[in-house]
Amino acid sequence: MSDSAPGEVMAPTLVRLGTDIGWGDVDAAAAAREQPPVGAGRLAELIEWLAATQGAYPPPPATRTPLLTISPAGESVAALADAAGVGVRTVEAPTDVDGAVDVGAAAADDEIEAGTDLLVLADPDAGHAPGVVVSVVTGAEPVTLLPRGADAIDSAAWIEAASRLRDARRRAAALRAAPDQLLLAAGSAALAVSTGVIMRAAARRTPVLLDGTSALAAAVLCREVQPRVARWVRIADVSPHPVHARATAEFAQRPLLDLGTSRGDGTAALLCLPVLRAAAALAGSAPA
């Protein structure tokens, strides 16, 4: 996905991005774990994550938390973001998958240079690419990643979707150890952009809140490339979609919300921001 000079052997794009990804601040995380505010409940988990990713305990509140969406935000998302004081940026995926990772990385760089404390990433891609990536990386059988019950009433459409996912997974099955090529085989520039955003943000020690099956599938691939990525991301909400559920199982964390949304447009992530702010505020007000 990247050019190299004559005679120069370049590591694949994702591998190169992953070399700079470190752990969070282990001392700050330990302090949060050892001194949780009384009665914090699950907020204690978030306080520890914020301390590790912000590099301090108590963690400072995140004041700049832009929403990066891979397709234009709808009116409801724009209104919700405006009410929360969150800027919205649409990162347009290129026509071709090749180079899309770099587009995502550049978008993350722009936001971080502007002073971002936490990135919100939403990708509502409804194609089969997230299923391909999750199936290849986790080993899940394609049929287990397809909707069931009320979401699979149209038998003909379900069979067609199963066939597409199975065939795409077969073509990509040998590429687990070649993540750049796996992205190309999956065929989604949007998912590749999300992958670039996550990898660059983690390398620059900036946490990412994930909204949507495609964004989460991108995180699964990033974690495959560099396991430390898992320390820099949080999942916004549970989802009834089997791909989302299987991807969530790859991370040792519970989503912040339990609303069961499957929009992937930023709605769930924006609803998470007050919870994260409350966690930081609670940590800051706890007695030393």
N, C-alpha and C positions, 0 to 999 in steps of 0.2 A: 504493500500500500504506500510505500515511500520510495523515492528514488535514491540511488546511491551513486557515489562518484566511481569512475572507472577503476576496477580492481579492488574496490572496497566492498567488504561483505557486511551488510547491515542486518541487525537483528530485526525480526518482524516488528511492526509498529506497536502492537499491544505489549509485547515482551519489553521493548524499550521503555514504554510508558510505565510499566510495572516496576522497573528497577529502582525508581525513586520513592516507592511507597513504603513508608515505615509504620511502626506501631503508633498508637496514640500515646499520650502522656501517662505512663504506668503509675507514676507517683501520684498524680492528681486523681486518677481512677481509684487508686488504693485509698486515698484520703476520703473520697466520696463513699466508698464501700464501708469504711470503718466508722464513719461519722454520719450516717444517714439521718435526715430530719425525722423527728418523732412523727409517727403516723403517716409517713410518705407513701406507703403502699407501692404500687408500680411506678410511681414517680421516682422512686429511688433508682430504678434501672436507668431511667432517662437522665437523672442527675449524674450518674456514673459515666454514661456515654458522653454527655455534654462536657464533663470535666476532662475526660480523656481526649476529646477532639478539640476542645478550646484551650487545653493546656493549663488549666488552673482549677483549684477548688477553693471556694465555691466558683462555679463557672459563670463568666459574665453573660448577660442576656444577649442573644443574637438580635442585632438591630437591623441588619441588612440581609434579607432572605429572599432574593428574587426567585420567581417561578420561571424556569426554562421549560417551554413546551415545544414538542416537535411538530405540532400542527397548531394553527391559530386557535387561540382560546375563545370559547363561546361566551355569550353575554353573561350567563350566570357565573362563570369562572372569573370573568373580568370584573364583575360587580363585587364578588366575594374578595378578590385580591385588592380591589380599591378600598373596600371597607377595612381590610387588614393592613393597609399601607404597604402592600407588596407590589413591586414592579413586575410586569409580565414581559417576557421576551420570547418571541417565536424564533427558534433555530431551524431554519429551512434545510431540510435534508437535500443533498445534491441528487441529481438524476441517477448517478451510478453509485454503487456501494463503495467502490474503490475511492479512497480519499475522504469518506464520510467520517471516519474516526478522527481524522485531523480537524474536520469542521467542528465536531463536538469538543475536542480538546481546546481549540481556539476560543470557542464560546465560553468555556469554563475559565480560561485564562483572562478573558475580558472582564468577567464578573468578579473574579478574585482580585484583579488589579484595581477594581473600583471599590474594594473594601468589603466584599461579601463575607459574612460570618458563616452562612449555611446556605447551600443551594437546594432548591426544590425542583425536582425533575419529574415531569409528567410526559408520558408517551402512550397515547391511546391506540397504537398500531393494533389492528384487529386481524391481521393476516396470520399465516401459518408460521412465520419466521420465529416468533418466540417459542412455539412448540418444538420446532426443529432444534433450536439451540438447547433448550432445557432437556429434551430427549437425549441428545448426543452427550451432553455434559454429565447428566445424572444417570443415564442408562435406562430411563423410564420408557416403557413400551408406548408407542404413539397412541394406541387405542385408550390408554389410561389417562391421556391428556385432553380428551375430547369431552365436551359437555354431556351430561346425562339428564334424565328426567324431563322436566318441563322445557329445558333448553334444547332438547333433542327430539322434538315432536316430529319434525320433518325428516323421516327416515332416509329419503333419497339424498337430501342435502347432507345429512350426517355421514352417510356412506361415502359420498363424494369427498367431504372434508377429511375423512379417515384415510381415504386413498391418497389424497394429495400429501397429507402429513407423512404417511408411511413411505411414499416414494421419495419425498424430499429428505426424510431422515436417512433412508438407505443411501442416497447419493452423498450425504454428509457424514456418514457414520465413521469413516476412517480419519476424520479431520479433528478429532478432539484435541490432539496434541499440536495442531496447527491453527490457532484461534483466528488469525487473520483470514485464512482460507475458509474456515468455518463460517465466518461472517459473510464472505462472498457467496458461499454456497446457500446460506439462508436467504440471501437476496433482499434484505430489507435495509435500505440506507438509513431509515429512521432508527432502527435498532443499533446500527453502527454508530450513528451520532450519539445516542445515549451512552454507548460503551465508551466513546471518547470523553464525554463529559465526566463520567464516573472515574475513569482512570486518571485523568488529569487532576480532578478535584482531590482525589485521595493522595496523589503524589504531592499536592500542594497543601496537604493537611487541612482540607476543608470538607466538613461533613456534608452528606447528601441525603435528603429525604426523598424516598422513591414512591411514585404514584403510578400504578398501571402495570399490567402484565408484561408489556414490552420493556419497560424500564427495569423491572425486576429480573427479567430474562437476561438483559444486558449485564446486570450486577452479578448474576450467576456465572456468566462467561468471564467477567473481570476477576471474580474470586478464583476461578479455575486458573487464570493466568498468574495471579498474585493473591494468595489467601489472606494477606493483611488487608485487602480491600474490605473484607467483612467488618472490620473495626470502624470503618468510616461511613457506613450506610445504615439507615433505618427504614423500615417498611411502614408506609402510612396506614394501611388498612388491610383487613382480610378481604378475600374475594371468593365468590363461588366458582370462579373459573379454575378447572383442574391444573392448568399450566401454572397459574399464580400460586395455587396451594402447594404444588410440587416444588416450585422454586423457593417458596417461603421455608420449606422444610430443610433447605440447604444452609440456612442461617440459624445460628443459635440465639434467636430472639423472637419475641412476639410482636406483631404489628401494633402500632400505637392505638389504633381504633379497632372496633369490632362492629362496624356498620355494614359490612358485606357489600360495599360498592364495587362496581366493576367498570366504571367510566374511564379511569386512567387519564382524566383531563386536568387534574390538579385539584379537584374539589376536596378529596379526602386529605391531601397533603396540606392544603390551606387550613382545613379544620384542625390539623395537628399543631399548627404554629402556636396558638394560645396555650396548648398543653405543654409544649416545650418551654415557653416563656414562664409558665407557672412553675415548672420544675426548677428553672434557674432562680426564680424569685424565692421559692421555698428554701433552696439551698443557701441563698444569700442572707436569709433572715434567721437561719438556724443559729442557736447559741454556739459559740466556739467551744 
